[in-house]
Amino acid sequence: MGTTRREISYKALNKLGDQMHKVLVAKTSRLGRLEPYTGLFRSQFGLPCAHELEDLVEANEVLTKDYVHCFWHLERNLEEERPILTVKDP
């Protein structure tokens, strides 16, 4: 995970840990694969699902903050989420 564990919230890390656990269980199971990809986890939480994490592991890549929605970032710019904050007084 590199420095990502210091850049995103503990709740996001816990959810990613659960997804990684699914990957490890699937690899040691009789079937040797994950359930079919639905995209629900990514769309609901804005975090990489077990399938994406499995691809990262197989490619020997590091999970970066860019894979995680800015909601989970510890330091985020509120102006990105609420453009109304950029409006100045006349």
Secondary structure as GFF3:
##gff-version 3
##sequence-region A 1 90
A	DSSP	three_ten_helix	2	6	.	.	.	ID=ss1
A	DSSP	alpha_helix	10	28	.	.	.	ID=ss2
A	DSSP	alpha_helix	40	45	.	.	.	ID=ss3
A	DSSP	alpha_helix	50	58	.	.	.	ID=ss4
A	DSSP	three_ten_helix	65	67	.	.	.	ID=ss5
A	DSSP	three_ten_helix	70	72	.	.	.	ID=ss6
A	DSSP	alpha_helix	78	81	.	.	.	ID=ss7
A	DSSP	three_ten_helix	83	86	.	.	.	ID=ss8
###
